Structure formats: C-alpha cells, structure tokens
Amino acid sequence: MIPGLSTHMPETIVYADNTGLDVESYTQIYNSSGFLMQVEADWIMRIIQEAKKPV
C-alpha cells in the first residue's frame, strides 16, 4: 500500500514537505476560478507546482 495525504488545506502540503512526512503523493482540491476557496487560487497553484511529491 502506498501512503498518500488528502487535504483541503494547501499549507498541509508545505508542512509535509518540510517535515519529511512519510507520504508518496498528495490530493488537494483546486478551483481555478477561486470560488469558495479559503485562500487565493494562485497561491495554491504555486504550492502544487513546488510540491516535492506528485499532487
């Protein structure tokens, strides 16, 4: 079984990358129009692009 991390909060990806959490991939919701998003869509897109593991 391959460990993964599913989250609604994009900062979780940053924390997992910085702490070396034992996961192989991330699942992150993304709405490019920004509708009902907790944070700005461009910030989330940057986090997804800079993630150390597949999103």
QUIVEN-V388610 format. One record per helix or strand of 2 or more residues. SS is the DSSP state (hx for helix, st for strand). FROM is the first residue (numbers start at 1). LEN is the number of residues. If there is no record, write none. Layout:
BEGIN
ss=SS from=FROM len=LEN
ss=SS from=FROM len=LEN
END
This chain:
BEGIN
ss=st from=4 len=4
ss=hx from=11 len=9
ss=st from=25 len=4
ss=hx from=41 len=10
END
